[in-house]
């Protein structure tokens, strides 16, 4: 236990990262249940959060997460856009189930829904934005861990981690630290070694930034020039007939030419045509006189 405590102790680099991500900055309002985590108040009215207590609560939350045998029974959720990328990355590295976006009412209470689930632990980004899953978790006796700012309501929150939950860098840094602590307690990361995953992967990215990066990584289109008659071989359109002969189009592997079939016997016999265009027909044969008499 002493070795694990020394490996997970607060380090100067982690504190500097939390300060750079502005995890310690609260709001101008302070809830009465969050006053115990406030260090001081600035002249402009912004409350400063005690990062030592933030680190202790991160350790407590990591111990609770590790105590659950099946990681799929943990749901990490964020309706705030700044935390959606962070929860997806946290779920990827810890094995939890992520819900990024709007919460469907009845997910934890209505058994007729296709998305119904009964998690053993719920991790939220903001208690104010994620008020619906907090109420449903309270009805189902599901323990809840949430990142709470100085003005966040603490009702139905079992473990509140005091931190700035409104900045994209702050949310990403908190989830990165929590994921690293969980992996260290599971011995997935050697104690005292640096995690090879950068905290930048947990930060929210603007759609314009990702689009510009994809456009920059795409290969540039090759310019093949003009395919006009003057551009190919320097020949104009009126010079093609003189430069290319009929003999050049015959391939070397072509077989001998097939002789033409003689036209004899194919044409029909000529029919005499009269002057007015009508065909000349033979006159009918008249019967003999004796034959006419016999018929009478």
Order of alpha helices (4+ residues) and beta strands (2+ residues): alpha-alpha-beta-beta-alpha-beta-alpha-beta-beta-alpha-beta-beta-alpha-alpha-alpha-alpha
